[in-house]
């Protein structure tokens, strides 16, 4: 019965994607383990297979489309799509004006139950800013993805059972350092860039430990951690800033308004993860389901 439901939804999604000239169909494969091969072979859109964690998908998925990994945390249906679309934009898979057909559900139910039609740049429930074309300008996409994954893991797990809040500032390091000051002794001083690179899996627990310290992480465009515990001095001016957000968000928005940096902010109070660029919030991902 579940396979029949998945087949019906996949067939409908492929038909819909053709009708609206979609850029891609996103399929959350942790719910549906069968790629829609044969249904979409003659279509002009791309297939993107979204999966949690770093596990390798079988070859028949790789042959049928692009694989997009998202963090291995429990997310709402909308949360799954927000992360997939955000990472797809960062990797250059999608751009403003693209239409996407997104298929998702809850893995424990074992079948797809939701179809979302996303118009990238206009769908403000998913992306809260139109300024999406340069979201990872000056930062390696894999670095952006690694930091986003880490922030979402911290949102889901906290640190030793406690909620944490922190800021990751990526790129335009020289300008960021000019507009901030050190609050603690730099814990990354004296190490090689390879040893202190965010892409080094051995560093993950260290970063999680330092996330409990007040202040921001500053990270080079290639992933090298410059420092932690940095106080951001840049203040945001203007009326476009979303109301009701705290000091971390204001500091992050302020820094990105006067530099070319990206800020990824984990809220201690709500557990949501927000991304800022050019002084504006690009997307906000709600706290993962416990």
Secondary structure, DSSP 8 states (H G I E B T S, - for coil): -HHHHHHHHHHHHHHHHHHHT-SEEEEETTT--S--TTTSTT-SSEEEEEEESS----HHHHHHSEEEEE-SS---HHHHHHHHHHHHHHTTS--TT-EEEEEE--GGG-S--EEEEEETTT-TTT-S-S--TTTTTTS-HHHHHHHHHHHHHHHHHTBTTB---EEEEES-HHHHHHTEEESS--TTTTS-TTTTBTT-GGGHHHHHHHTTSSSEEEE-TTSBEEEEEEEE-----SS-S-TT--HHHHHHHHHHHHSS-EEEEE-TTT--EEEEETTEEEEEE-----
